[in-house]
């Protein structure tokens, strides 16, 4: 190859690498400007009693039977006597602990693991509404990595897991009714 062609190829390759590095740097810079904390909520109106809903959202051992993303759930001995478990999915393990429990009205769970890319709580508010029950699930989340903050905000959405959970809960409760 002659020198001119080699030089043009090198310039093109360096330009591509430069653009990729600028994009990655931009994603990190934008992510760094986003707040660590966020709040997202979903509401589901389901044809089940508050007690039935409570039994499903607190029976963590049965979660893999209706939550498709989970392959396993393991009980954890909590030194403070709280209900704790580990959810296992293709993304790894997520330790959770019940922080507040007011059956069958309010449940708050917290991600209790250390050294994770995220943390926070999920609050479940359960309210009878005639023949249905309104379930409000609120995530008060924290995303520590600027890269994951960018992805959570602009690519996945803060409410993606909430929506999936609510949809699967509704489907499980509907299957129980039929």
C-alpha positions in Angstrom: 0.0 0.0 0.0 1.2 3.4 -0.6 1.8 5.9 2.2 -1.2 8.1 1.3 -3.7 5.3 1.6 -2.1 4.1 4.9 -2.3 7.7 6.2 -6.0 8.1 5.2 -6.9 4.7 6.9 -5.0 5.8 10.0 -6.9 9.1 10.1 -10.2 7.4 9.7 -9.5 4.9 12.4 -8.3 7.6 14.8 -11.4 9.7 14.0 -13.6 6.7 14.8 -11.8 6.1 18.1 -12.0 9.8 18.9 -15.7 9.9 18.3 -16.4 6.8 20.4 -14.3 8.2 23.3 -16.2 11.5 23.0 -19.5 9.7 23.1 -18.5 7.7 26.2 -17.2 10.8 27.8 -20.4 12.6 27.0 -22.5 9.8 28.5 -20.4 9.9 31.7 -20.6 13.7 31.9 -24.3 13.8 31.5 -24.7 11.0 34.0 -22.6 12.8 36.5 -24.9 15.8 36.3 -28.0 13.7 37.0 -29.1 13.4 40.7 -28.2 10.1 42.4 -31.7 9.8 43.8 -34.9 9.5 41.9 -38.6 8.6 42.6 -40.9 6.7 40.3 -44.3 5.2 40.8 -46.8 2.9 39.1 -50.4 2.2 40.0 -52.3 -1.0 39.4 -56.0 -1.6 40.0 -56.5 -5.3 40.6 -59.5 -7.6 41.2 -58.3 -9.0 44.5 -58.6 -8.2 48.1 -55.9 -6.3 50.0 -55.3 -9.4 52.0 -54.7 -11.5 48.8 -52.4 -8.9 47.4 -50.5 -8.7 50.7 -50.0 -12.5 50.7 -48.4 -12.4 47.2 -46.1 -9.4 47.8 -44.9 -10.8 51.2 -44.4 -14.4 50.2 -40.9 -13.9 48.8 -40.2 -17.6 48.6 -42.9 -17.9 45.9 -41.7 -15.0 43.8 -39.9 -17.1 41.2 -43.3 -18.8 40.4 -44.7 -15.5 39.1 -41.8 -13.1 38.6 -40.2 -14.2 35.4 -36.9 -12.4 35.9 -36.1 -14.4 39.1 -34.5 -17.8 39.0 -34.2 -18.2 42.7 -35.0 -16.6 46.1 -33.0 -17.4 49.2 -33.9 -16.6 52.8 -31.3 -14.6 54.8 -30.8 -14.6 58.6 -31.1 -11.0 59.6 -29.3 -10.2 62.9 -32.0 -7.6 63.7 -34.9 -10.0 63.3 -36.2 -8.5 60.1 -37.5 -10.5 57.1 -34.6 -10.6 54.5 -34.0 -12.5 51.3 -31.8 -12.5 48.2 -33.4 -12.4 44.7 -31.3 -14.1 42.0 -31.7 -13.1 38.4 -29.5 -13.1 35.3 -28.3 -9.7 36.5 -26.9 -11.2 39.8 -28.0 -11.2 43.4 -30.0 -8.5 45.1 -30.4 -8.6 48.9 -33.6 -7.1 50.3 -35.0 -6.5 53.7 -38.5 -5.5 55.0 -38.1 -2.0 56.4 -41.8 -1.4 57.3 -44.8 -3.6 57.5 -48.4 -2.6 58.1 -50.6 -5.5 56.9 -52.4 -5.3 54.5 -51.9 -1.6 53.8 -48.2 -0.7 53.5 -45.0 -2.5 52.9 -41.5 -1.0 52.4 -38.6 -3.1 51.3 -35.0 -1.9 51.0 -32.1 -3.1 48.9 -29.8 -4.1 51.7 -26.7 -5.1 49.8 -23.4 -3.2 49.8 -21.2 -2.5 46.8 -24.1 -2.5 44.4 -24.5 0.0 41.5 -27.9 1.1 43.0 -30.0 1.1 46.2 -33.2 2.4 47.7 -36.7 1.3 48.6 -39.9 0.1 47.1 -43.1 1.1 49.0 -46.3 -0.7 48.4 -49.5 1.2 49.3 -52.6 -1.0 49.2 -56.1 0.6 49.2 -59.5 -1.0 48.7 -61.4 0.8 45.9 -64.9 -0.8 45.6 -64.6 -4.2 44.0 -60.9 -3.6 43.2 -57.8 -2.8 45.1 -55.4 0.0 44.2 -51.8 -0.9 44.5 -49.3 2.0 44.3 -45.6 0.9 44.1 -43.1 3.7 44.6 -39.4 3.4 44.0 -37.2 5.8 45.9 -34.0 4.8 44.2 -30.4 5.7 44.1 -28.1 5.0 41.2 -24.4 5.6 42.1 -22.6 5.1 38.8 -22.9 8.0 36.3 -23.1 5.5 33.5 -26.0 3.7 35.1 -27.7 7.0 36.0 -27.6 8.0 32.3 -28.9 4.6 31.2 -31.6 4.5 33.9 -32.8 8.0 33.0 -32.6 7.9 29.2 -32.5 4.3 28.0 -34.4 2.1 30.5 -36.5 4.5 32.4 -36.7 4.6 36.2 -40.1 2.9 36.2 -39.2 -0.1 34.0 -38.9 -2.7 36.8 -42.0 -1.2 38.6 -44.1 -1.6 35.5 -42.9 -5.2 35.0 -43.5 -6.1 38.6 -47.1 -4.6 38.5 -47.9 -6.4 35.3 -46.7 -9.7 36.6 -48.6 -9.2 39.9 -51.8 -8.4 38.1 -51.3 -11.5 35.9 -50.7 -13.8 38.9 -53.7 -12.4 40.8 -55.9 -12.7 37.7 -54.8 -16.4 37.2 -55.7 -17.0 40.9 -59.2 -15.6 40.3 -59.8 -17.7 37.2 
